[in-house]
C-alpha cells in the first residue's frame, strides 16, 4: 500500500507540492488499448536507474558524480497511449509553480511496477512490442556548500596599531537528501527483443 501511494506521487505533488491548479489531459483514455498494450509478450526491457546532482540553474553538470538508485526504488512503466502522450505534452507545457499535471485514477491503474536491486538495475519481462513510458524518482545524497566568516586578518603598522582588518572566510561542505525524476520513452520493435536502457 505504501509503495502504491509513493508511486502515485510521481504524477501529483512530488515536484511542486504547493501548486494551486490541477490539470488533467483532455484526451479520451482507451482502457482496452492500454490493457492490450500491457498484455503478455516475449520481450524484455532491462535498465539501470541513476541520476546526477543539478546545479543552481537546474541542469545536471556533465562531470557530476553519477548516483545509482538505491535498492528498492520503484520504477514504473506505462503504455504510451494517446492519452498518456497528451499527459506528457501537457506536463511539458503547463507544469510550473502554479500548476501540476495529473493522470486520471483509471489511467493510473494501467501500469507495471518493478524495484531496483542494489546496483540500480531493473527489468520488465514478458512485454509486447510497442512504445512505453518509464519513470522513477531517484533519491540520492547531494552536496552543498556555504561560506562563513571565521575571523579577521589584521594589518599593523610599526607601532602595533591596526591599519586595516580583512574578513577571513572558509567554505564548508554539507550533505543533504535530494531526489530527481528520471524518465524515458522506449520502444520494443519485435517479439523476443531484449531492450537495454538507462534512465
C-alpha positions as CSV (number, residue, x, y, z in Angstrom):
1,X,0.0,0.0,0.0
2,X,2.8,2.4,0.9
3,X,4.6,1.7,-2.4
4,X,1.4,2.5,-4.4
5,X,1.0,5.8,-2.5
6,X,4.6,6.8,-3.2
7,X,4.2,5.9,-6.9
8,X,1.1,8.0,-7.2
9,X,3.1,11.0,-6.1
10,X,5.1,10.8,-9.4
11,X,2.1,12.3,-11.2
12,X,0.8,14.5,-8.5
13,X,2.6,16.5,-5.8
14,X,6.2,15.3,-5.9
15,X,7.8,18.1,-7.9
16,X,5.6,21.0,-6.8
17,X,3.9,20.5,-3.5
18,X,2.3,23.9,-3.2
19,X,0.7,24.1,-6.7
20,X,-2.7,25.7,-6.9
21,X,-4.1,24.3,-10.1
22,X,-4.5,20.6,-11.1
23,X,-4.6,19.9,-14.8
24,X,-5.7,16.7,-16.5
25,X,-5.3,15.5,-20.1
26,X,-8.5,16.1,-22.1
27,X,-7.9,13.2,-24.4
28,X,-10.0,10.1,-24.2
29,X,-8.5,7.3,-22.2
30,X,-8.9,4.0,-24.0
31,X,-8.6,1.3,-21.3
32,X,-9.0,-1.5,-23.8
33,X,-6.0,-0.2,-25.7
34,X,-4.0,0.2,-22.5
35,X,-4.9,-3.3,-21.4
36,X,-3.9,-4.8,-24.8
37,X,-0.6,-3.0,-24.8
38,X,0.2,-4.4,-21.4
39,X,-0.6,-8.0,-22.4
40,X,1.9,-10.7,-22.2
41,X,4.7,-10.9,-24.8
42,X,8.2,-12.4,-25.2
43,X,10.3,-9.2,-24.9
44,X,12.3,-7.8,-22.0
45,X,13.3,-4.3,-21.0
46,X,16.4,-4.2,-18.9
47,X,17.7,-1.0,-17.4
48,X,19.7,0.9,-14.8
49,X,18.3,3.9,-12.9
50,X,20.7,6.6,-11.9
51,X,20.8,10.4,-11.6
52,X,23.2,13.3,-11.1
53,X,23.0,16.4,-8.9
54,X,21.7,19.5,-10.6
55,X,23.5,22.8,-10.5
56,X,22.0,26.1,-9.4
57,X,20.4,26.6,-12.9
58,X,18.5,23.3,-12.7
59,X,20.8,21.4,-15.1
60,X,22.9,18.3,-14.5
61,X,26.5,19.0,-14.6
62,X,28.3,16.7,-17.1
63,X,31.1,15.9,-14.7
64,X,28.8,15.4,-11.7
65,X,29.0,12.1,-10.0
66,X,26.5,9.5,-11.2
67,X,24.5,8.1,-8.3
68,X,22.6,4.9,-8.8
69,X,19.1,4.4,-7.5
70,X,19.0,2.8,-4.0
71,X,17.8,-0.8,-3.7
72,X,14.1,-1.0,-3.7
73,X,13.5,2.2,-5.7
74,X,10.2,1.9,-7.6
75,X,10.4,2.0,-11.4
76,X,7.0,2.5,-13.2
77,X,6.1,1.6,-16.8
78,X,3.0,2.9,-18.6
79,X,1.8,2.1,-22.1
80,X,2.3,5.1,-24.3
81,X,-1.3,5.5,-25.3
82,X,-2.6,8.8,-27.0
83,X,-4.0,9.7,-23.6
84,X,-0.6,9.4,-22.0
85,X,1.1,11.2,-24.8
86,X,-1.3,14.1,-24.1
87,X,-0.4,13.9,-20.4
88,X,3.4,14.2,-21.2
89,X,2.8,17.1,-23.6
90,X,0.6,18.9,-21.0
91,X,3.2,18.4,-18.3
92,X,6.0,19.8,-20.5
93,X,3.9,22.9,-21.4
94,X,2.0,23.7,-18.3
95,X,3.6,22.3,-15.2
96,X,5.2,25.0,-13.1
97,X,5.0,26.6,-9.6
98,X,1.3,27.2,-10.1
99,X,0.2,24.1,-11.9
100,X,0.6,20.3,-11.5
101,X,-0.4,17.9,-14.2
102,X,-2.1,14.6,-13.2
103,X,-3.5,11.5,-14.9
104,X,-6.8,10.0,-14.0
105,X,-7.2,7.3,-11.4
106,X,-8.4,4.9,-14.1
107,X,-5.3,5.6,-16.3
108,X,-3.0,5.2,-13.3
109,X,-4.3,1.6,-12.8
110,X,-2.7,0.5,-16.2
111,X,0.9,0.3,-15.2
112,X,3.6,-2.1,-14.3
113,X,5.9,-1.6,-11.3
114,X,9.4,-3.0,-10.6
115,X,12.0,-2.2,-8.0
116,X,15.8,-1.8,-8.4
117,X,18.5,-4.0,-7.0
118,X,21.5,-2.8,-5.1
119,X,23.1,-1.6,-8.4
120,X,20.1,0.3,-9.6
121,X,19.1,-2.4,-12.1
122,X,15.5,-3.3,-13.0
123,X,13.7,-5.4,-15.7
124,X,10.3,-5.7,-17.2
125,X,9.7,-9.1,-18.6
126,X,7.1,-10.6,-20.9
127,X,6.5,-7.4,-22.7
128,X,4.8,-6.9,-26.1
129,X,6.2,-4.8,-29.0
130,X,5.1,-1.2,-28.6
131,X,6.0,2.2,-27.0
132,X,6.2,2.7,-23.3
133,X,7.0,5.5,-20.8
134,X,9.2,4.5,-17.9
135,X,9.8,6.7,-14.9
136,X,11.4,6.6,-11.5
137,X,12.1,9.1,-8.6
138,X,15.7,8.5,-7.7
139,X,16.8,9.5,-4.2
140,X,20.4,10.5,-3.7
141,X,22.8,12.3,-1.4
142,X,23.6,15.8,-2.7
143,X,26.4,18.1,-1.7
144,X,26.1,21.8,-0.9
145,X,28.4,24.5,0.3
146,X,28.4,27.8,2.0
147,X,31.0,30.5,3.0
148,X,31.1,31.8,6.6
149,X,33.3,34.4,8.2
150,X,35.5,32.6,10.7
151,X,37.8,35.5,11.7
152,X,39.7,38.6,10.6
153,X,43.2,39.3,9.3
154,X,44.6,42.5,10.7
155,X,47.4,44.6,9.2
156,X,49.5,46.5,11.7
157,X,51.9,49.4,11.4
158,X,55.3,49.6,13.1
159,X,53.7,51.0,16.3
160,X,51.5,48.0,16.7
161,X,48.3,49.8,15.7
162,X,45.8,48.2,13.4
163,X,45.7,49.8,9.9
164,X,43.1,47.5,8.4
165,X,41.0,44.4,9.1
166,X,40.1,42.0,6.4
167,X,37.3,39.4,7.0
168,X,38.5,35.8,6.7
169,X,36.1,33.3,5.2
170,X,36.0,29.5,5.0
171,X,34.0,27.2,2.7
172,X,32.0,24.4,4.4
173,X,30.6,21.4,2.6
174,X,27.5,19.6,3.7
175,X,25.3,16.7,2.5
176,X,21.5,16.7,2.1
177,X,18.9,14.4,0.8
178,X,17.6,15.1,-2.7
179,X,15.6,13.4,-5.5
180,X,15.3,13.7,-9.3
181,X,12.6,12.4,-11.6
182,X,14.3,10.2,-14.3
183,X,12.2,9.1,-17.3
184,X,12.4,7.8,-20.8
185,X,10.2,6.8,-23.7
186,X,11.2,3.4,-25.1
187,X,10.0,1.2,-28.0
188,X,10.1,-2.6,-28.4
189,X,10.1,-3.2,-32.1
190,X,9.9,-7.0,-32.3
191,X,8.9,-10.1,-30.3
192,X,11.7,-11.6,-28.3
193,X,13.7,-8.4,-28.2
194,X,15.9,-7.6,-25.2
195,X,16.0,-3.8,-24.9
196,X,18.7,-2.2,-22.7
197,X,18.1,1.3,-21.4
198,X,19.5,3.8,-18.9
199,X,17.2,6.2,-17.0
